[in-house]
Amino acid sequence: MAGFVALGNDLYIGTYKSAVKNGVENGQWVVLDHKAKTGTLADATTGDQEVYFVVNEVDTVDEQSIDTVDYKVKEGEYFRLKKPQAGEILVATKFNGTLAEGDEVAVGAGGNVEAIGSRTPITKLVVKEKTNEYGEETLRLLVL
């Protein structure tokens, strides 16, 4: 659904295609296959590798009546990816479980963030703020 950089640099990777049959939503996280130039949804195990935040722009025209809340990058389409950098704030509606401000999170099942648990992921985030964007519960995540 919603995934955008609220504070940070404006550098994106746009040369990898989605290899996810059902598509990937903005605000989800992927791992990359550098040989195949594709990305797949991260999970609790791959989330301990380098992960990238999906921030595609909605590229459909109004006449198609697409619900931008449900926008997905389809299989074979190019991603617009953001490698998280310490100090950035990323905004997402894609998360697992009940999270509160101050919780440390990492990428988990389905390419969504969730409580870290006992893992030691490469990319750690903290829930800086819970808000409401596009009528959905939203997390503002500070990259640690």
Wavefront OBJ file of the C-alpha trace (Angstrom):
o trace
v 0.000 0.000 0.000
v 1.851 3.087 1.141
v 5.588 3.151 1.107
v 7.632 6.316 0.836
v 10.686 8.014 2.286
v 9.681 10.725 4.741
v 13.238 11.824 5.494
v 16.391 10.740 3.709
v 18.245 10.864 0.419
v 16.482 10.556 -2.906
v 18.503 7.727 -4.516
v 16.670 4.747 -5.955
v 17.553 1.521 -7.748
v 15.369 0.872 -10.773
v 17.079 -1.951 -12.668
v 15.612 -5.018 -10.926
v 12.311 -6.662 -11.840
v 9.765 -8.302 -9.573
v 9.877 -12.103 -9.499
v 6.802 -12.317 -7.252
v 3.794 -13.936 -8.907
v 1.140 -12.049 -6.887
v 2.997 -8.744 -6.959
v 4.708 -6.628 -4.337
v 3.126 -3.643 -2.612
v 4.806 -0.364 -1.824
v 6.166 -0.476 1.708
v 7.200 -4.119 1.509
v 10.807 -5.328 1.527
v 12.650 -7.447 -1.011
v 15.971 -9.253 -1.374
v 17.768 -9.080 -4.690
v 19.225 -11.694 -7.006
v 22.021 -9.705 -8.641
v 22.642 -12.249 -11.423
v 19.012 -12.517 -12.520
v 18.370 -8.799 -11.767
v 15.192 -9.701 -9.864
v 13.763 -9.224 -6.398
v 11.604 -11.432 -4.197
v 9.825 -10.763 -0.922
v 12.077 -10.916 2.101
v 11.125 -13.072 5.096
v 12.434 -13.708 8.613
v 15.502 -15.535 7.242
v 16.260 -13.497 4.134
v 15.514 -10.347 6.128
v 18.853 -10.917 7.825
v 20.512 -10.216 4.456
v 20.620 -6.886 2.633
v 17.023 -5.764 2.132
v 15.504 -3.072 -0.053
v 12.354 -0.997 0.517
v 9.805 -0.852 -2.334
v 8.731 2.700 -3.182
v 7.283 2.494 -6.698
v 5.279 5.413 -7.968
v 1.738 4.749 -9.052
v 1.972 4.906 -12.838
v -1.604 4.245 -13.876
v -3.926 6.818 -15.375
v -7.074 8.001 -13.632
v -9.296 6.410 -16.265
v -8.189 2.933 -15.137
v -9.864 3.590 -11.769
v -7.135 1.796 -9.836
v -7.297 1.991 -6.057
v -3.861 3.430 -5.269
v -4.063 1.898 -1.802
v -3.784 -1.538 -3.407
v -1.109 -0.656 -5.972
v 1.312 -3.520 -6.656
v 4.439 -4.015 -8.725
v 3.468 -6.958 -10.911
v 5.746 -9.855 -11.796
v 8.162 -8.754 -14.522
v 7.758 -5.020 -13.829
v 10.645 -2.895 -12.608
v 10.957 -2.006 -8.944
v 11.832 1.407 -7.595
v 13.929 0.361 -4.592
v 15.480 2.220 -1.692
v 18.422 0.828 0.271
v 17.769 1.964 3.855
v 20.369 4.270 5.377
v 20.799 4.996 9.089
v 18.793 8.038 10.135
v 16.160 7.832 7.396
v 12.482 7.647 8.169
v 10.488 5.237 5.989
v 6.703 5.121 6.025
v 4.799 1.860 5.563
v 1.452 0.223 6.190
v 2.873 -3.279 5.719
v 3.683 -4.877 9.090
v 2.976 -8.044 11.041
v 1.502 -8.150 14.539
v 0.727 -5.346 16.940
v 3.549 -2.857 17.192
v 3.955 0.193 19.418
v 6.059 3.332 19.275
v 9.591 2.521 20.424
v 9.485 -1.140 19.301
v 12.563 -2.340 17.441
v 11.562 -4.128 14.253
v 13.122 -5.852 11.265
v 11.975 -7.394 8.018
v 9.983 -10.579 8.535
v 7.325 -12.767 6.934
v 5.807 -11.618 3.663
v 8.272 -8.759 3.218
v 6.662 -6.860 6.107
v 8.270 -5.517 9.282
v 7.692 -7.273 12.589
v 9.184 -7.477 16.088
v 12.837 -8.536 15.946
v 12.566 -11.305 18.523
v 15.892 -13.072 19.071
v 17.290 -12.338 15.594
v 20.207 -10.024 14.840
v 19.235 -8.569 11.456
v 21.508 -6.376 9.351
v 18.759 -3.772 8.936
v 17.116 -2.695 12.189
v 14.390 -0.122 12.508
v 12.441 1.415 15.359
v 8.792 2.453 15.281
v 9.185 6.206 15.634
v 5.489 6.985 15.310
v 2.153 5.333 14.547
v -0.137 7.377 12.331
v -2.926 6.908 9.823
v -2.291 7.289 6.091
v -4.831 6.558 3.373
v -7.233 5.293 6.049
v -4.808 2.599 7.250
v -2.644 2.247 10.339
v 0.810 3.435 9.344
v 4.276 3.191 10.859
v 6.997 5.782 10.559
v 10.158 3.712 10.835
v 13.529 5.158 11.810
v 16.416 3.201 10.279
v 18.994 2.451 12.989
l 1 2 3 4 5 6 7 8 9 10 11 12 13 14 15 16 17 18 19 20 21 22 23 24 25 26 27 28 29 30 31 32 33 34 35 36 37 38 39 40 41 42 43 44 45 46 47 48 49 50 51 52 53 54 55 56 57 58 59 60 61 62 63 64 65 66 67 68 69 70 71 72 73 74 75 76 77 78 79 80 81 82 83 84 85 86 87 88 89 90 91 92 93 94 95 96 97 98 99 100 101 102 103 104 105 106 107 108 109 110 111 112 113 114 115 116 117 118 119 120 121 122 123 124 125 126 127 128 129 130 131 132 133 134 135 136 137 138 139 140 141 142 143 144
